[in-house]
Amino acid sequence: MRVYLDIAKKLEKEVRNRLMPGDYLPPESQLASRFDVNRHTVRRAIDELVFNGLIERQQGRGNMVVHQPYSYPLHAKAHFTENMAEQVLTPAVRCSAESLWRSTRRLPRCFPSRWSQR
């Protein structure tokens, strides 16, 4: 395996387990000495994290951790709550708007099982 990919995997694990969105990675020179590699190798590893959406480069500031995407595999038996619980996340529901709609003839066709029982 290429060295930069190995470093990228280690950094990804660190980002997912220890860092929060808004935190910054240590400077590239510090990471280079930590992994005992050239700074360009570290930069290539960070490029992988940027490509995967975990890190955002900010010129003059460093490499910031961004909101991490959720791993949500879709398949026939996918269950949102269980998938979130496996990632140690708490699913929640929020009502973003509340309104009343006047019933139309089309509405029962949108919800056939619920409306046909009445």
Contact map, one row per residue, 1 for C-alpha under 8 A:
1110110000000000000000000000000000000000000000000000000000000000000000000000000000000000000000000000000000000000000000
1111110000000000000000000000000000000000000000000000000000000000000000000000000000000000000000000000000000000000000000
1111111000000000000000000000000000000000100000000000000000000000000000000000000000000000000000000000000000000000000000
0111111100000000000000000000000000000000110110000000000000000000000000000000000000000000000000000000000000000000000000
1111111110000000000000000000000000000000000010010000000000000000000000000000000000000000000000000000000000000000000000
1111111111000000000000000000000000000000000000000000000000000000000000000000000000000000000000000000000000000000000000
0011111111100000000000000000000000100000010010000000000000000000000000000000000000000000000000000000000000000000000000
0001111111110000000000000000000000000000000011011000000000000000000000000000000000000000000000000000000000000000000000
0000111111111000000000000000000000000000000000000000000000000000000000000000000000000000000000000000000000000000000000
0000011111111100000000000000000000000000000000000000000000000000000000000000000000000000000000000000000000000000000000
0000001111111110000000000000000000000000000000000000000000000000000000000000000000000000000000000000000000000000000000
0000000111111111000000000000000000000000000000001000010000000000000000000000000000000000000000000000000000000000000000
0000000011111111100000000000000000000000000000000000000000000000000000000000000000000000000000000000000000000000000000
0000000001111111111000000000000000000000000000000000000000000000000000000000000000000000000000000000000000000000000000
0000000000111111111100000000000000000000000000000000010000000000100000000000000000000000000000000000000000000000000000
0000000000011111111100000000000000000000000000000000000000000000000100000000000000000000000000000000000000000000000000
0000000000001111111000000000000000000000000000000000000000000000000000000000000000000000000000000000000000000000000000
0000000000000111111100000000000000000000000000000000000000000000000000000000000000000000000000000000000000000000000000
0000000000000111111110100000000000000000000000000000000000000000100000000000000000000000000000000000000000000000000000
0000000000000011011111100000000000000000000000000000000000000000111000000000000000000000000000000000000000000000000000
0000000000000000001111100000000000000000000000000000000000000001111100000000000000000000000000000000000000000000000000
0000000000000000000111110000000000000000000000000000000000000001110000000000000000000000000000000000000000000000000000
0000000000000000001111111000000000000000000000000000000000000001100000000000000000000000000000000000000000000000000000
0000000000000000000001111100000000000000000000000000000000000111100000000000000000000000000000000000000000000000000000
0000000000000000000000111110000000000000000000000000000000000111100000000000000000000000000000000000000000000000000000
0000000000000000000000011111011000000000000000000000000000000000000000000000000000000000000000000000000000000000000000
0000000000000000000000001111111000000000000000000000000000000110000000000000000000000000000000000000000000000000000000
0000000000000000000000000111111100000010011000000000000000000000000000000000000000000000000000000000000000000000000000
0000000000000000000000000011111110000010000000000000000000000000000000000000000000000000000000000000000000000000000000
0000000000000000000000000111111111000000000000000000000000000000000000000000000000000000000000000000000000000000000000
0000000000000000000000000111111111100010010000000000000000000000000000000000000000000000000000000000000000000000000000
0000000000000000000000000001111111111110110000000000000000000000000000000000000000000000000000000000000000000000000000
0000000000000000000000000000111111111100000000000000000000000000000000000000000000000000000000000000000000000000000000
0000000000000000000000000000011111111000000000000000000000000000000000000000000000000000000000000000000000000000000000
0000001000000000000000000000001111111000000000000000000000000000000000000000000000000000000000000000000000000000000000
0000000000000000000000000000000111111100000000000000000000000000000000000000000000000000000000000000000000000000000000
0000000000000000000000000000000111111110110000000000000000000000000000000000000000000000000000000000000000000000000000
0000000000000000000000000000000110011111110000000000000000000000000000000000000000000000000000000000000000000000000000
0000000000000000000000000001101100001111111000000000000000000000000000000000000000000000000000000000000000000000000000
0000000000000000000000000000000000000111111100000000000000000000000000000000000000000000000000000000000000000000000000
0011000000000000000000000000000100001111111110000000000000000000000000000000000000000000000000000000000000000000000000
0001001000000000000000000001001100001111111111000000000000000000000000000000000000000000000000000000000000000000000000
0000000000000000000000000001000000000011111111100000000000000000000000000000000000000000000000000000000000000000000000
0001000000000000000000000000000000000001111111110000000000000000000000000000000000000000000000000000000000000000000000
0001101100000000000000000000000000000000111111111000000000000000000000000000000000000000000000000000000000000000000000
0000000100000000000000000000000000000000011111111100001000000000000000000000000000000000000000000000000000000000000000
0000000000000000000000000000000000000000001111111110000000000000000000000000000000000000000000000000000000000000000000
0000100100000000000000000000000000000000000111111111000000000000000000000000000000000000000000000000000000000000000000
0000000100010000000000000000000000000000000011111111111000000000000000000000000000000000000000000000000000000000000000
0000000000000000000000000000000000000000000001111111111110000000000000000000000000000000000000000000000000000000000000
0000000000000000000000000000000000000000000000111111110000000000000000000000000000000000000000000000000000000000000000
0000000000000000000000000000000000000000000000011111111000000000000000000000000000000000000000000000000000000000000000
0000000000000000000000000000000000000000000000001111111100000000010110000000000000000000000000000000000000000000000000
0000000000010010000000000000000000000000000000001111111100000000111110000000000000000000000000000000000000000000000000
0000000000000000000000000000000000000000000001001101111110000011110000000000000000000000000000000000000000000000000000
0000000000000000000000000000000000000000000000000100111111000011110000000000000000000000000000000000000000000000000000
0000000000000000000000000000000000000000000000000100001111100111000000000000000000000000000000000000000000000000000000
0000000000000000000000000000000000000000000000000000000111111111000000000000000000000000000000000000000000000000000000
0000000000000000000000000000000000000000000000000000000011111100000000000000000000000000000000000000000000000000000000
0000000000000000000000000000000000000000000000000000000001111100000000000000000000000000000000000000000000000000000000
0000000000000000000000000000000000000000000000000000000001111110000000000000000000000000000000000000000000000000000000
0000000000000000000000011010000000000000000000000000000011111111000000000000000000000000000000000000000000000000000000
0000000000000000000000011010000000000000000000000000001111001111100000000000000000000000000000000000000000000000000000
0000000000000000000011111000000000000000000000000000001111000111110000000000000000000000000000000000000000000000000000
0000000000000010001111111000000000000000000000000000011100000011111100000000000000000000000000000000000000000000000000
0000000000000000000111000000000000000000000000000000111100000001111100000000000000000000000000000000000000000000000000
0000000000000000000110000000000000000000000000000000010000000000111110000000000000000000000000000000000000000000000000
0000000000000001000010000000000000000000000000000000110000000000111111000000000000000000000000000000000000000000000000
0000000000000000000000000000000000000000000000000000110000000000001111100000000000000000000000000000000000000000000000
0000000000000000000000000000000000000000000000000000000000000000000111110000000000000000000000000000000000000000000000
0000000000000000000000000000000000000000000000000000000000000000000011111000000000000000000000000000000000000000000000
0000000000000000000000000000000000000000000000000000000000000000000001111100000100110000000000000000000000000000000000
0000000000000000000000000000000000000000000000000000000000000000000000111110010000000000000000000000000000000000000000
0000000000000000000000000000000000000000000000000000000000000000000000011111010000000000000000000000000000000000000000
0000000000000000000000000000000000000000000000000000000000000000000000001111110000000000000000000000000000000000000000
0000000000000000000000000000000000000000000000000000000000000000000000000111110000000000000000000000000000000000000000
0000000000000000000000000000000000000000000000000000000000000000000000000011111000000000000000000000000000000000000000
0000000000000000000000000000000000000000000000000000000000000000000000001111111100100000000000000000000000000000000000
0000000000000000000000000000000000000000000000000000000000000000000000000000111111100000000000000000000000000000000000
0000000000000000000000000000000000000000000000000000000000000000000000010000011111110000000000000000000000000000000000
0000000000000000000000000000000000000000000000000000000000000000000000000000001111111000011000000000000000000000000000
0000000000000000000000000000000000000000000000000000000000000000000000000000001111111100000000000000000000000000000000
0000000000000000000000000000000000000000000000000000000000000000000000010000011111111110000000000000000000000000000000
0000000000000000000000000000000000000000000000000000000000000000000000010000000111111111111000000000000000000000000000
0000000000000000000000000000000000000000000000000000000000000000000000000000000011111111111000000000000000000000000000
0000000000000000000000000000000000000000000000000000000000000000000000000000000001111111100000000000000000000000000000
0000000000000000000000000000000000000000000000000000000000000000000000000000000000111111100000000000000000000000000000
0000000000000000000000000000000000000000000000000000000000000000000000000000000000011111110000000000000000000000000000
0000000000000000000000000000000000000000000000000000000000000000000000000000000000011111111000000000000000000000000000
0000000000000000000000000000000000000000000000000000000000000000000000000000000010011001111100000000000000000000000000
0000000000000000000000000000000000000000000000000000000000000000000000000000000010011000111110000000000000000000000000
0000000000000000000000000000000000000000000000000000000000000000000000000000000000000000011111000000000000000000000000
0000000000000000000000000000000000000000000000000000000000000000000000000000000000000000001111100000000000000000000000
0000000000000000000000000000000000000000000000000000000000000000000000000000000000000000000111110000000000000000000000
0000000000000000000000000000000000000000000000000000000000000000000000000000000000000000000011111100000000000000000000
0000000000000000000000000000000000000000000000000000000000000000000000000000000000000000000001111100000000000000000000
0000000000000000000000000000000000000000000000000000000000000000000000000000000000000000000000111110000000000000000000
0000000000000000000000000000000000000000000000000000000000000000000000000000000000000000000000111111000000000000000000
0000000000000000000000000000000000000000000000000000000000000000000000000000000000000000000000001111100000000000000000
0000000000000000000000000000000000000000000000000000000000000000000000000000000000000000000000000111110000000000000000
0000000000000000000000000000000000000000000000000000000000000000000000000000000000000000000000000011111000000000000000
0000000000000000000000000000000000000000000000000000000000000000000000000000000000000000000000000001111100000000000000
0000000000000000000000000000000000000000000000000000000000000000000000000000000000000000000000000000111110100000000000
0000000000000000000000000000000000000000000000000000000000000000000000000000000000000000000000000000011111110000000000
0000000000000000000000000000000000000000000000000000000000000000000000000000000000000000000000000000001111111000000000
0000000000000000000000000000000000000000000000000000000000000000000000000000000000000000000000000000000111111100000000
0000000000000000000000000000000000000000000000000000000000000000000000000000000000000000000000000000001111111110000000
0000000000000000000000000000000000000000000000000000000000000000000000000000000000000000000000000000000111111111011100
0000000000000000000000000000000000000000000000000000000000000000000000000000000000000000000000000000000011111111000000
0000000000000000000000000000000000000000000000000000000000000000000000000000000000000000000000000000000001111111000000
0000000000000000000000000000000000000000000000000000000000000000000000000000000000000000000000000000000000111111111000
0000000000000000000000000000000000000000000000000000000000000000000000000000000000000000000000000000000000011111111100
0000000000000000000000000000000000000000000000000000000000000000000000000000000000000000000000000000000000000011111110
0000000000000000000000000000000000000000000000000000000000000000000000000000000000000000000000000000000000010011111111
0000000000000000000000000000000000000000000000000000000000000000000000000000000000000000000000000000000000010011111111
0000000000000000000000000000000000000000000000000000000000000000000000000000000000000000000000000000000000010001111111
0000000000000000000000000000000000000000000000000000000000000000000000000000000000000000000000000000000000000000111111
0000000000000000000000000000000000000000000000000000000000000000000000000000000000000000000000000000000000000000011111
